[in-house]
Each structure stands twice: as structure tokens, then as C-alpha cells.
Amino acid sequence: MRAYVVTEWVHPSKLTLVHDAPEPVPSPEDVVVDIHSAALNFFDILQSQGKYQVKPPFPFILGAEFAGKIASNSPIPEGCPFRAGDRVFGSAQGSFADQVAVKWRSINPLPANLTFDQGAGLYLTWPTSYEALAGRADLKPGESILINAAAGGVGIAAVQLAKVLGAKVIAAAGSQSKLDICKHYGGADYTVNYTDPDWQKRVLQLTSGKGVDVVYDPVGRVADSLKCIAFKGRVLVIGFAAGTIERLPMNLVLLKNITIMGLHWGLYTYKEPSRIPVVWNALLGLFSSGQIKPVIYSKVYRLEEAMVGLNALERRETWGKAIVRVRDDIHEDHRPAVKL
């Protein structure tokens, strides 16, 4: 089996594709999935170097997000609604490979109107953005939201979802090409370039001097964004893609009555599992109806190029979700998705 096997902590650029990796051995709650496409995530770069909170024992296979089909020889655990050949997407350690063993509760049926490439980046990105906006911030129709790093994976998802929720969306990014992505693929109402020293003033102008009701930040620009947030505004802390954890001016938090809240979607499995199907039912309905659509980077990488893709992600050259195509499917099977 082909896979990127990590045997020591190294930068992903040092990894090479092996062709003799052992096939996955499923546990009693697992199914085996033939991977057709996998998604590239920033934490993959950290994990291969031992800088991520999840540190599997050596050797392990890199990658955590995928779409594919239940393998013909997969066991089907008791209670599992899936069958061999079903199109699914999900998350499991070891996704940069031909096959992966995954707990059946960690996969979802891939909507018939989505390709494997589109489905590979759904499982982590979209529920993060949905729960942040709808669950934590309780974003309401007519409210304004500033979305930082809006052309990235979670950012462009947040732009689309905020529009569906009826908000006025101001998308922020660091180049005109990425701002164009936010408009074209996300439907942002307005864009601001945060390399412009007056970008906060532009946000204030767009909100008639009030400031935005909500700030969505996956990169580490909260402190800058507090200069253009409204009284009683809400800040969503999604991540620190810039590489450093911010020190915030708490005086502004006090003076503007600001609420700062975090969103770690992975923790819901342990802390609030009942919320997970609620979020996915909402998202799968939006995907099936075409109200939201995954945005994938223009270059789709082959499995042999996966580490090239991670390097591009690290250099911030990509937008949307960067995808690795493991199998080339000229004719995809678009039978109706299994009902959960």
C-alpha cells in the first residue's frame, strides 16, 4: 500500500511516498475505506514535526481527512449503516494512503452532488465554521461579520455560511487575488486587504462607524480586529495559523464589552456529542440543496505530490481547500448517499 509513513519527527518536505506500507488493521468499530481524495491541513505540517497536540506513536501515516468508498473487503460493525461501495467522507489518522481504517461514527455519507475531491475537505473544516457561527456566536440575519483569512479553508466556508445565515460579510485577506476568491467563491459582500494600514477604518466605514458585530479569526489577528468591532461585539477564536498565540489588549475587551469565545470542534466528541448530528444534519442539507459548496484549490495534487502541496500550504500559496487525489476516477459512482 502507498502511504506517507512518519518514523521520526521531520518537516513534511523530508517525507517520501513508500509503496510497501502495511494495510490498515480495523478495530471492532472500524470500517476500511478506499481513499479517493485526501485534504491537506496546516496541522499535518505540525504533526510530522512533533509540534501538534496529537502525537501518534511511530511509525504512523500522515493525513487526517479524506473521501472515498467503503472497501469491498471491509468489515461492517454491528449498527453501522454503511455497506461496501458506499461513498463517504470523514476523518482518521493515516489519510495520505491508499486505504484507512476509521471508526464508522467518524464518517458521513457523501452527498450525491459532490465529488470525492470536494468531499475530502468537509469533515473538519465545515462543522468548525458552522458551529462557530451558528452555535457559539449565534450570528443573526442583518448582523455584520469580519472574517479574517477569508480565502483559506475554514475562512471561505465561514463566508458562505455567514451569507446563508443572513449576515453582511466583510472578508479580509492579504492579497487582491485572495480577495477575488472571497467574492467569486464565497459571495462576500465586501473585502478588505489587511496589508493596507487603514483597513480597520475601511471596516468602520462599511458599518457606518459602528464596527462589526462578530469577528471570525482563524489566523491570529484578533488584536487588530478589536479596533473595528462593535460595542458588545463577539470574537470567535478559531486558530493561530500565523504561528503565534496573541496577547490581547484586555482594556479594549473591557471598554467595548466584548465577548471572546473559542471553538475547538474536536472536543465536541467528548464534551457535547449530542450536538454533532445536529450540526451535520444542517450542513448535509445545505450541501445537498446547493446553498453551500466546497471550494477547492485550483491545483489538485497527486499522492506523489502531497508533500509539495503541504509546502504550498505552508507558504500560503493556496486558497480554499488543497486536495490530494489518491485515485483518478473518470466516472464517479453517484448513487444516492446512505441515509443515517
C-alpha positions as CSV (number, residue, x, y, z in Angstrom):
1,M,0.0,0.0,0.0
2,R,1.2,3.5,-0.8
3,A,1.5,5.9,2.2
4,Y,3.5,8.7,3.8
5,V,4.9,7.0,6.8
6,V,6.5,9.1,9.6
7,T,9.2,7.3,11.5
8,E,10.8,10.3,13.2
9,W,9.9,14.0,13.7
10,V,10.8,15.7,10.4
11,H,9.4,18.5,8.2
12,P,7.0,17.0,5.7
13,S,9.3,18.1,2.9
14,K,11.6,15.3,4.1
15,L,8.9,12.6,3.7
16,T,8.8,10.3,0.7
17,L,6.0,8.1,-0.5
18,V,6.5,4.4,0.3
19,H,4.9,1.6,-1.7
20,D,5.1,-1.2,0.9
21,A,3.2,0.2,3.9
22,P,1.1,-2.3,5.8
23,E,-2.6,-2.3,5.1
24,P,-4.8,-0.9,7.9
25,V,-6.0,-3.4,10.6
26,P,-9.5,-2.4,11.6
27,S,-10.7,-2.4,15.2
28,P,-14.2,-3.8,16.1
29,E,-15.8,-0.4,15.5
30,D,-13.9,0.4,12.3
31,V,-14.6,0.2,8.6
32,V,-11.9,0.2,5.9
33,V,-12.2,3.0,3.3
34,D,-10.5,3.0,-0.2
35,I,-9.3,6.6,-0.2
36,H,-10.1,8.5,-3.4
37,S,-9.1,12.0,-2.3
38,A,-7.5,13.5,0.9
39,A,-7.3,17.0,2.2
40,L,-4.2,18.9,3.2
41,N,-4.4,20.7,6.6
42,F,-2.0,23.0,8.3
43,F,-1.8,20.7,11.3
44,D,-0.3,18.0,9.1
45,I,2.7,20.2,8.8
46,L,3.0,20.5,12.6
47,Q,2.2,16.8,13.3
48,S,5.0,15.4,11.2
49,Q,7.4,17.6,13.2
50,G,6.0,16.6,16.6
51,K,4.6,20.1,17.1
52,Y,0.9,19.2,17.1
53,Q,-1.1,18.1,20.2
54,V,-1.9,14.7,18.6
55,K,1.4,12.7,18.5
56,P,0.8,9.1,17.3
57,P,3.4,6.5,18.2
58,F,6.0,5.8,15.5
59,P,5.5,4.6,12.8
60,F,2.4,6.4,11.7
61,I,0.8,7.6,8.5
62,L,0.3,11.3,8.0
63,G,-3.0,12.8,7.0
64,A,-6.4,13.1,8.7
65,E,-9.2,14.0,6.2
66,F,-10.5,12.0,3.3
67,A,-13.3,10.9,0.9
68,G,-13.7,7.5,-0.7
69,K,-15.6,4.3,-0.7
70,I,-16.2,1.6,1.8
71,A,-13.7,-1.1,0.7
72,S,-15.1,-4.4,-0.7
73,N,-13.4,-6.4,2.0
74,S,-14.3,-4.0,4.9
75,P,-15.9,-5.5,8.0
76,I,-19.3,-3.9,8.8
77,P,-19.6,-3.5,12.5
78,E,-23.0,-4.0,14.2
79,G,-25.1,-0.9,13.9
80,C,-23.1,0.5,11.0
81,P,-25.4,1.8,8.3
82,F,-22.8,1.7,5.6
83,R,-22.1,-1.1,3.0
84,A,-19.3,-1.9,0.7
85,G,-19.1,0.7,-2.1
86,D,-20.8,3.5,-0.3
87,R,-19.4,6.9,-0.9
88,V,-18.3,8.5,2.4
89,F,-16.1,11.3,3.8
90,G,-14.5,11.5,7.2
91,S,-11.5,11.9,9.4
92,A,-8.9,9.4,10.6
93,Q,-5.2,9.3,11.2
94,G,-3.5,7.9,8.1
95,S,-5.3,9.5,5.3
96,F,-2.3,10.1,3.0
97,A,-2.5,6.5,1.8
98,D,-4.5,4.1,-0.4
99,Q,-6.6,2.9,2.5
100,V,-7.5,3.9,6.0
101,A,-9.3,2.2,8.9
102,V,-11.8,4.6,10.5
103,K,-14.4,4.4,13.2
104,W,-17.7,4.2,11.4
105,R,-19.1,7.0,13.5
106,S,-16.4,9.3,12.2
107,I,-17.6,9.1,8.6
108,N,-20.7,10.6,6.9
109,P,-22.4,9.8,3.6
110,L,-21.0,11.9,0.7
111,P,-23.9,13.9,-0.9
112,A,-24.5,12.7,-4.5
113,N,-23.9,16.1,-5.9
114,L,-20.3,16.3,-4.6
115,T,-17.2,14.8,-6.0
116,F,-14.5,13.0,-3.9
117,D,-12.3,16.0,-4.3
118,Q,-15.0,18.2,-2.9
119,G,-15.8,15.8,-0.1
120,A,-12.3,15.3,1.1
121,G,-12.1,18.6,2.9
122,L,-15.6,18.6,4.5
123,Y,-15.2,16.8,7.8
124,L,-13.1,19.1,9.9
125,T,-13.5,22.5,8.1
126,W,-17.2,22.9,7.7
127,P,-18.5,21.9,11.1
128,T,-15.9,24.1,12.7
129,S,-17.2,27.1,10.8
130,Y,-20.9,26.2,11.2
131,E,-20.8,25.7,14.9
132,A,-18.7,28.8,15.4
133,L,-21.2,31.0,13.6
134,A,-24.5,29.3,14.4
135,G,-23.7,27.7,17.8
136,R,-21.2,29.9,19.5
137,A,-21.7,33.4,18.1
138,D,-25.4,32.9,17.4
139,L,-25.0,35.0,14.2
140,K,-28.3,36.7,13.3
141,P,-29.7,37.9,9.9
142,G,-28.7,41.5,9.3
143,E,-25.6,41.4,11.6
144,S,-22.2,42.2,10.2
145,I,-19.2,39.9,10.4
146,L,-15.5,40.3,9.7
147,I,-13.9,37.1,8.5
148,N,-10.1,37.1,8.7
149,A,-8.0,34.8,6.3
150,A,-11.3,34.5,4.4
151,A,-9.8,32.8,1.4
152,G,-8.5,29.8,3.4
153,G,-10.2,26.5,4.1
154,V,-12.2,27.5,7.2
155,G,-12.4,31.1,6.1
156,I,-14.1,30.5,2.7
157,A,-16.5,28.1,4.4
158,A,-17.3,30.8,7.0
159,V,-18.0,33.3,4.3
160,Q,-20.6,31.0,2.6
161,L,-22.2,30.0,5.9
162,A,-22.4,33.6,7.2
163,K,-24.2,34.5,3.9
164,V,-26.7,31.6,4.4
165,L,-27.3,32.9,7.9
166,G,-28.2,36.3,6.5
167,A,-25.2,38.3,7.7
168,K,-23.4,41.1,5.9
169,V,-19.9,39.7,5.3
170,I,-16.7,41.6,5.2
171,A,-13.9,39.3,4.0
172,A,-10.3,40.1,4.9
173,A,-7.2,38.7,3.2
174,G,-3.7,39.7,2.3
175,S,-3.8,40.0,-1.5
176,Q,-6.2,41.1,-4.2
177,S,-6.2,37.6,-5.8
178,K,-7.4,36.1,-2.5
179,L,-10.0,38.9,-2.1
180,D,-11.3,38.0,-5.5
181,I,-11.6,34.4,-4.4
182,C,-13.7,35.6,-1.4
183,K,-16.1,37.4,-3.8
184,H,-16.3,34.8,-6.5
185,Y,-16.5,31.6,-4.5
186,G,-17.7,32.9,-1.1
187,G,-20.1,35.6,-2.1
188,A,-18.6,38.1,0.3
189,D,-20.4,41.5,0.4
190,Y,-17.2,43.5,0.9
191,T,-13.5,42.8,1.0
192,V,-10.6,44.5,2.8
193,N,-6.9,43.9,2.4
194,Y,-5.1,43.8,5.8
195,T,-1.8,44.8,4.2
196,D,-3.5,48.3,3.9
197,P,-2.6,50.2,7.1
198,D,-6.1,51.8,7.0
199,W,-8.0,48.5,6.7
200,Q,-9.8,48.9,10.1
201,K,-11.0,52.4,9.0
202,R,-12.5,50.8,5.9
203,V,-14.3,48.2,8.1
204,L,-15.7,51.1,10.2
205,Q,-16.8,52.9,7.0
206,L,-18.6,49.8,5.8
207,T,-20.5,49.5,9.1
208,S,-21.4,53.2,9.3
209,G,-19.0,53.7,12.1
210,K,-20.4,51.0,14.4
211,G,-17.9,48.3,13.8
212,V,-18.7,44.6,13.1
213,D,-20.9,42.6,15.4
214,V,-18.8,39.4,15.0
215,V,-15.1,38.8,14.2
216,Y,-14.2,35.3,12.9
217,D,-10.4,34.7,13.3
218,P,-8.5,31.5,12.3
219,V,-5.1,33.2,11.9
220,G,-4.3,35.4,14.9
221,R,-5.5,38.9,14.0
222,V,-7.8,39.4,16.9
223,A,-5.9,42.3,18.4
224,D,-6.0,44.2,15.2
225,S,-9.7,43.4,14.7
226,L,-10.7,44.8,18.1
227,K,-10.2,48.3,16.6
228,C,-13.2,47.8,14.3
229,I,-15.5,45.7,16.4
230,A,-18.9,47.0,17.7
231,F,-19.9,47.6,21.3
232,K,-20.9,44.2,22.7
233,G,-19.2,42.5,19.7
234,R,-18.3,38.8,19.7
235,V,-14.9,37.4,18.7
236,L,-14.5,33.8,17.5
237,V,-11.1,32.4,18.1
238,I,-10.7,29.5,15.6
239,G,-6.9,29.1,15.4
240,F,-3.5,30.5,15.1
241,A,-2.4,29.9,11.6
242,A,0.1,32.8,11.7
243,G,2.1,30.7,14.1
244,T,2.0,32.7,17.3
245,I,-0.6,33.0,20.1
246,E,-1.7,36.6,20.6
247,R,-1.5,38.8,23.6
248,L,-4.8,40.7,23.6
249,P,-5.3,44.3,24.8
250,M,-7.8,43.4,27.5
251,N,-8.6,47.1,28.1
252,L,-10.4,47.1,24.8
253,V,-12.3,44.0,25.7
254,L,-13.4,45.7,28.9
255,L,-14.2,49.1,27.4
256,K,-16.3,47.7,24.5
257,N,-18.0,44.9,26.5
258,I,-16.5,42.4,24.0
259,T,-17.1,38.6,24.3
260,I,-14.3,36.4,23.3
261,M,-15.1,32.7,22.6
262,G,-13.2,29.8,21.2
263,L,-14.2,26.9,19.0
264,H,-12.5,23.5,19.2
265,W,-14.7,21.2,17.2
266,G,-12.8,18.1,18.0
267,L,-13.7,18.4,21.7
268,Y,-17.4,18.0,21.0
269,T,-16.9,14.3,20.6
270,Y,-16.1,14.1,24.3
271,K,-17.9,17.1,25.8
272,E,-21.1,17.6,23.7
273,P,-21.6,14.6,21.4
274,S,-25.3,15.3,21.1
275,R,-24.5,18.5,19.1
276,I,-22.6,16.7,16.4
277,P,-25.6,15.2,14.5
278,V,-27.4,18.5,14.8
279,V,-24.5,20.3,13.0
280,W,-24.1,17.6,10.4
281,N,-27.8,17.4,9.6
282,A,-27.8,21.1,8.9
283,L,-24.7,21.0,6.8
284,L,-25.6,18.0,4.7
285,G,-29.0,19.6,4.0
286,L,-27.2,22.8,2.8
287,F,-24.8,20.8,0.6
288,S,-27.5,18.7,-0.9
289,S,-29.6,21.8,-1.7
290,G,-26.6,23.6,-3.3
291,Q,-26.8,26.5,-0.9
292,I,-23.2,26.0,0.1
293,K,-20.4,24.4,-2.0
294,P,-16.9,23.2,-1.1
295,V,-14.1,25.4,-2.6
296,I,-11.0,23.5,-3.7
297,Y,-7.7,25.0,-4.7
298,S,-7.1,25.2,-8.5
299,K,-4.3,22.6,-8.4
300,V,-5.2,19.2,-7.3
301,Y,-2.1,17.3,-6.2
302,R,-1.4,13.6,-7.0
303,L,-0.5,11.4,-4.0
304,E,3.1,11.6,-5.1
305,E,2.9,15.4,-4.8
306,A,1.2,15.5,-1.4
307,M,4.3,17.0,0.4
308,V,4.6,19.6,-2.4
309,G,1.1,20.6,-1.6
310,L,1.8,20.9,2.1
311,N,4.8,23.1,1.3
312,A,2.5,25.3,-0.8
313,L,0.0,25.4,2.1
314,E,2.8,26.4,4.5
315,R,3.9,29.2,2.2
316,R,0.3,30.5,2.0
317,E,0.1,30.0,-1.8
318,T,-3.2,28.0,-1.7
319,W,-6.7,29.1,-1.2
320,G,-9.9,27.2,-0.3
321,K,-9.1,23.6,0.5
322,A,-6.0,22.0,-1.0
323,I,-6.7,18.4,-2.1
324,V,-4.7,15.3,-2.9
325,R,-6.2,12.9,-5.4
326,V,-5.3,9.4,-4.5
327,R,-7.3,7.6,-7.2
328,D,-8.3,9.0,-10.6
329,D,-12.0,8.4,-11.2
330,I,-13.1,9.3,-14.6
331,H,-16.6,8.0,-13.9
332,E,-17.6,8.5,-10.3
333,D,-20.4,6.5,-8.8
334,H,-23.1,9.0,-7.8
335,R,-25.7,6.6,-6.4
336,P,-27.8,8.2,-3.6
337,A,-26.0,8.6,-0.3
338,V,-26.9,6.2,2.5
339,K,-29.4,7.7,5.0
340,L,-28.2,7.8,8.6
